[in-house]
Amino acid sequence: MNIFIVEDEPKIRNVLKAYLEKEGWKVDYTADGHEAVRRFDQEQYDLILLDLKLAGLSGEEVCAKIREKSNVPIIMITSKNRENDTIRGLNLGADDYIAKPFRVKEVVARIQALKRRLKPSIAENKQSHIFSYDHRRLIINTSSRWVQVEGKLVSLTATEYKLLSVLMENETKIFNRSELSYLVQGYRFEGDSRTIDAHVKNLRKKLEPEGQPPRYILTRIGRGYQFCAVLDEE
C-alpha cells in the first residue's frame, strides 16, 4: 500500500511515517496543499492522510480537487475544536477523519478498516447480481461494484459504496447511526452522529433525483435510515 501523508506539523508527520513504514507500507509526504495536488497528479497513491490546516491550499480545497479526479480513500486529520471543518471535509467526500491528539495505533486501525471496505464481501464474491430499481433509473452491480443512475456510471467512494451495500442488503431494516457507523466504518461513533449523516448526504446527491425528496434512502425520524428503492420486476 502506498500512503500519502499531507501534514504540516513535522513531529506528527515523522511519527506517522515511521509507524506506517513499520507496517510495511510505502509512505510519501508533503506539508503544502499545492504540492499535494501536484504530487497526486504524478504518483499513484492507495490512501491519503490529509490535515485540514495546511500551507498553500487548505485541506478542504485539496480534498475537493482530488475528488474531482479520484475516489482514492481519504482520512482527514483534524483538531477536536474544529468539528465544523470536519463535517465540511466529509461533505466534500473524505471517507473518515481522526482528531488530534490521536494514537498512531488508531490511525493504523482506521487504515485497515478502509482497506476492508475496498474488498468485496464473501457474499459479493459468491454471487453475481445486477439489481435494477425505479424502472431502471438506478442499477447496482454488486459483483463488479458499479452503480448506474439514468444510464450513467456514478463514481462512489469506498465508504459510500459500503454504506449503500449495507442499506440495500437489509432493505426492511432501519439502521440507527451507531449501527451504520460500526457496519460501514468499523467502529461506533462517540457522541457525534454527523459523520454518517454526511456520508448519507453525499450518497443521496449521487443517487436521488435532483430537486425532489429522497425516495431511495429515507430518514426515519428518531430512528435512523432505511433503503426503500423499489426493485424492478424481472
GISULVEN-V24393 format. One record per residue. N is the residue number from 1. RES is the residue in three letters. SS is DSSP state (a for helix, b for strand, c for the rest). PSI is psi in radians with two decimals (none if undefined). OMEGA is omega in whole degrees, -180 to 180 (* if undefined). Layout:
n;res;ss;psi;omega
N;RES;SS;PSI;OMEGA
N;RES;SS;PSI;OMEGA
This chain:
n;res;ss;psi;omega
1;MET;c;2.33;180
2;ASN;b;1.97;-174
3;ILE;b;2.39;-180
4;PHE;b;2.02;178
5;ILE;b;2.14;176
6;VAL;b;1.68;-170
7;GLU;c;2.28;-175
8;ASP;c;-0.09;177
9;GLU;c;1.94;-175
10;PRO;a;-0.71;-177
11;LYS;a;-0.84;179
12;ILE;a;-0.76;-179
13;ARG;a;-0.79;-177
14;ASN;a;-0.68;178
15;VAL;a;-0.79;178
16;LEU;a;-0.81;-179
17;LYS;a;-0.81;-178
18;ALA;a;-0.80;-177
19;TYR;a;-0.69;-179
20;LEU;a;-0.62;176
21;GLU;a;-0.56;175
22;LYS;a;-0.49;177
23;GLU;c;-0.09;179
24;GLY;c;0.19;-179
25;TRP;c;2.58;173
26;LYS;b;2.41;-175
27;VAL;b;2.29;172
28;ASP;b;2.79;-177
29;TYR;b;2.78;171
30;THR;b;2.83;179
31;ALA;c;-0.07;-171
32;ASP;b;2.36;-178
33;GLY;a;-0.80;179
34;HIS;a;-0.73;179
35;GLU;a;-0.61;179
36;ALA;a;-0.79;180
37;VAL;a;-0.75;180
38;ARG;a;-0.81;-179
39;ARG;a;-0.66;-180
40;PHE;a;-0.62;179
41;ASP;a;-0.37;-176
42;GLN;a;-0.48;-175
43;GLU;c;2.90;176
44;GLN;c;1.93;-179
45;TYR;c;2.60;180
46;ASP;c;-0.36;-179
47;LEU;b;2.58;-180
48;ILE;b;2.28;169
49;LEU;b;1.99;-168
50;LEU;b;2.01;175
51;ASP;b;2.47;180
52;LEU;c;-0.48;-176
53;LYS;c;1.80;-175
54;LEU;c;2.78;170
55;ALA;b;2.69;-178
56;GLY;c;-2.10;175
57;LEU;c;2.53;175
58;SER;c;2.87;177
59;GLY;a;-0.62;178
60;GLU;a;-0.76;-180
61;GLU;a;-0.68;177
62;VAL;a;-0.80;179
63;CYS;a;-0.80;-179
64;ALA;a;-0.75;-179
65;LYS;a;-0.68;179
66;ILE;a;-0.70;-179
67;ARG;a;-0.34;176
68;GLU;c;-0.38;-173
69;LYS;c;-0.17;-174
70;SER;c;2.66;173
71;ASN;c;0.43;177
72;VAL;c;2.38;179
73;PRO;b;2.34;180
74;ILE;b;2.19;172
75;ILE;b;2.11;-180
76;MET;b;2.51;173
77;ILE;b;2.09;-174
78;THR;b;3.02;173
79;SER;b;2.59;-178
80;LYS;c;-0.50;-177
81;ASN;c;0.27;180
82;ARG;c;0.85;-176
83;GLU;a;-0.62;179
84;ASN;a;-0.65;176
85;ASP;a;-0.68;179
86;THR;a;-0.83;-179
87;ILE;a;-0.66;177
88;ARG;a;-0.70;178
89;GLY;a;-0.74;177
90;LEU;a;-0.67;179
91;ASN;a;-0.42;178
92;LEU;c;-0.16;175
93;GLY;c;0.13;175
94;ALA;c;2.58;-177
95;ASP;c;-0.57;-175
96;ASP;b;3.02;175
97;TYR;b;2.75;175
98;ILE;b;2.35;-173
99;ALA;b;2.47;174
100;LYS;b;2.54;-7
101;PRO;c;2.59;-179
102;PHE;c;2.84;173
103;ARG;c;2.43;-178
104;VAL;a;-0.56;177
105;LYS;a;-0.59;178
106;GLU;a;-0.68;177
107;VAL;a;-0.78;179
108;VAL;a;-0.73;179
109;ALA;a;-0.69;179
110;ARG;a;-0.70;179
111;ILE;a;-0.78;179
112;GLN;a;-0.68;179
113;ALA;a;-0.71;178
114;LEU;a;-0.64;177
115;LYS;a;-0.70;179
116;ARG;a;-0.60;179
117;ARG;a;-0.49;-178
118;LEU;a;-0.29;-178
119;LYS;c;2.42;176
120;PRO;c;2.53;177
121;SER;c;2.93;178
122;ILE;a;-0.72;180
123;ALA;a;-0.68;-180
124;GLU;a;-0.61;180
125;ASN;a;-0.59;-177
126;LYS;a;-0.46;-174
127;GLN;c;2.54;175
128;SER;c;1.77;-173
129;HIS;c;2.48;170
130;ILE;b;2.11;-179
131;PHE;b;2.25;-178
132;SER;b;2.29;-177
133;TYR;b;2.70;169
134;ASP;c;0.89;179
135;HIS;c;0.77;177
136;ARG;c;0.27;174
137;ARG;c;-0.65;180
138;LEU;b;2.11;179
139;ILE;b;2.29;-179
140;ILE;b;2.15;176
141;ASN;b;1.88;-174
142;THR;c;-0.24;177
143;SER;c;-0.76;178
144;SER;c;-0.18;176
145;ARG;c;0.79;173
146;TRP;b;2.74;-179
147;VAL;b;2.38;-179
148;GLN;b;2.31;178
149;VAL;b;2.14;-179
150;GLU;c;0.73;176
151;GLY;c;0.00;-178
152;LYS;b;2.39;177
153;LEU;b;2.39;-180
154;VAL;b;2.29;-178
155;SER;c;2.07;179
156;LEU;c;2.55;172
157;THR;c;2.93;178
158;ALA;a;-0.71;-179
159;THR;a;-0.74;180
160;GLU;a;-0.72;180
161;TYR;a;-0.72;179
162;LYS;a;-0.74;178
163;LEU;a;-0.81;179
164;LEU;a;-0.74;-179
165;SER;a;-0.80;-180
166;VAL;a;-0.79;-178
167;LEU;a;-0.81;-175
168;MET;a;-0.48;179
169;GLU;a;-0.23;-179
170;ASN;c;1.00;-167
171;GLU;c;-0.35;178
172;THR;c;-0.13;-175
173;LYS;c;2.46;172
174;ILE;c;2.08;-179
175;PHE;b;2.26;170
176;ASN;c;2.97;-173
177;ARG;a;-0.65;180
178;SER;a;-0.73;178
179;GLU;a;-0.80;-180
180;LEU;a;-0.70;178
181;SER;a;-0.76;-179
182;TYR;a;-0.80;-176
183;LEU;a;-0.58;-176
184;VAL;a;-0.80;-173
185;GLN;a;-0.22;177
186;GLY;c;0.11;177
187;TYR;c;2.79;179
188;ARG;c;2.40;179
189;PHE;c;2.73;-180
190;GLU;c;1.50;172
191;GLY;c;-0.44;-177
192;ASP;c;1.94;-177
193;SER;c;-0.01;-170
194;ARG;a;-0.30;178
195;THR;a;-0.91;178
196;ILE;a;-0.69;178
197;ASP;a;-0.72;-180
198;ALA;a;-0.73;179
199;HIS;a;-0.68;176
200;VAL;a;-0.75;179
201;LYS;a;-0.78;180
202;ASN;a;-0.73;-179
203;LEU;a;-0.71;178
204;ARG;a;-0.71;180
205;LYS;a;-0.61;-176
206;LYS;a;-0.45;-174
207;LEU;a;-0.66;-170
208;GLU;c;2.65;174
209;PRO;c;2.33;-177
210;GLU;c;2.41;176
211;GLY;c;0.19;179
212;GLN;c;2.74;176
213;PRO;c;2.60;178
214;PRO;c;2.45;176
215;ARG;c;-0.09;177
216;TYR;c;-0.89;179
217;ILE;b;1.87;-174
218;LEU;b;2.55;173
219;THR;b;2.17;174
220;ARG;b;1.81;-170
221;ILE;c;2.24;179
222;GLY;c;-0.03;-176
223;ARG;c;-0.78;-180
224;GLY;b;-2.48;-176
225;TYR;b;2.62;180
226;GLN;b;2.45;177
227;PHE;b;2.10;-173
228;CYS;c;0.34;178
229;ALA;c;2.50;-178
230;VAL;c;2.07;-179
231;LEU;b;2.30;-180
232;ASP;c;2.57;175
233;GLU;c;2.48;-179
234;GLU;c;none;*
